[in-house]
Amino acid sequence: MTDTAPLNTKDSTDQDFMADVVEASNTQPVIVDFWAPWCGPCKQLGPVIERVVDARKGAVKLVKINIDENPAYAGQLGVRSIPAVYAFDKGRPVDAFLGALPEGQVKAFVDKLLTGTDSAQVIAEALGQAEAASQAGDIGTAAQIYASIIQEDPENVAAIAGLARCYLANGDKERASATLDMLPESAKHDSAVKGVRTAIELMADAPAPGEFDELLSAVSAAPDDHEKRFELAEKYVGAQRYKDAIDHLLIILAAKLDWEGGKAKEKLLQVFEAAGPTDPATVEGRRRLASLMFA
């Protein structure tokens, strides 16, 4: 609403919302000002919030969205009147206010957001420690860290999904499912949550005693029997031996990329989701799949 936007203010669109707001808020807090040219209070608030943000010397960014031209994300956030101001941190909205507040209250809003990021940074570091412990096989330590994060932030999706995965690593599907049930409905489609749900579903293929030996013998005797190899891969997945499952599925795909109408590839993508994007088996498996597809 000023002719020249201050250094820490940016006009954005629905098309760029994910990059300018959601992804950018993983680096620093982002405040979104939903406004329209016809809105008198918006014209009052605009210069005020720009000054307050600019005074923070880059500690926080301001993104302005003209809802007449870009109504999608305003609608998703339930904006019914403007000006509407939302604060994003670590990819999600954490605070908001409506109307043209006086400058003192806008300053308090920004101060609260920046103070909260100290706690957010501690949680982010703790999540990294838990992930590292989990990848190292120290499930007990990972579970303790995730539980402590949940005490601090009861709706932390990454921590709840991480704790559920720890229960899964110990074969406890029931507690894993119960942990996921702690999540609000809005988080049910989070990629980390979906990964754990997929892992739980795939555990239905857990092998019976002696079944591994039978299938391994069958595959050794007939290496080109893709159906038996696929069955073996399913059992590996059910036992959460994801690397072994990925290896066998890639053998099938190396022989015939579209085997059974893409059946092996579809299962492989399920395994990647179940294992999680940072699991070394997933990272290596995706690289090998790409090599096959684009060779």
Stockholm file with secondary structure:
# STOCKHOLM 1.0

chainA/1-295         MTDTAPLNTKDSTDQDFMADVVEASNTQPVIVDFWAPWCGPCKQLGPVIERVVDARKGAVKLVKINIDENPAYAGQLGVRSIPAVYAFDKGRPVDAFLGALPEGQVKAFVDKLLTGTDSAQVIAEALGQAEAASQAGDIGTAAQIYASIIQEDPENVAAIAGLARCYLANGDKERASATLDMLPESAKHDSAVKGVRTAIELMADAPAPGEFDELLSAVSAAPDDHEKRFELAEKYVGAQRYKDAIDHLLIILAAKLDWEGGKAKEKLLQVFEAAGPTDPATVEGRRRLASLMFA
#=GR chainA/1-295 SS CCSSCCTTEEEECTTTHIIIIIIGGGTSCEEEEEECTTCHHHHHHHHHHHHHHHTTTTSSEEEEEETTTCCHHHHHTTCCSSSEEEEEETTEEEEEEESCCCHHHHHHHHHHHHHHHHHHHHHHHHHHHHHHHHHTTCHHHHHHHHHHHHHHCTTCHHHHHHHHHHHHHTTCHHHHHHHHTTSCGGGTTCHHHHHHHHHHHHGGGCCCTTHHHHHHHHHHHCTTCHHHHHHHHHHHHHTTCHHHHHHHHHHHHHHCTTGGGTHHHHHHHHHHHHHCTTSHHHHHHHHHHHHHHTC
#=GC SS_cons         CCSSCCTTEEEECTTTHIIIIIIGGGTSCEEEEEECTTCHHHHHHHHHHHHHHHTTTTSSEEEEEETTTCCHHHHHTTCCSSSEEEEEETTEEEEEEESCCCHHHHHHHHHHHHHHHHHHHHHHHHHHHHHHHHHTTCHHHHHHHHHHHHHHCTTCHHHHHHHHHHHHHTTCHHHHHHHHTTSCGGGTTCHHHHHHHHHHHHGGGCCCTTHHHHHHHHHHHCTTCHHHHHHHHHHHHHTTCHHHHHHHHHHHHHHCTTGGGTHHHHHHHHHHHHHCTTSHHHHHHHHHHHHHHTC
//
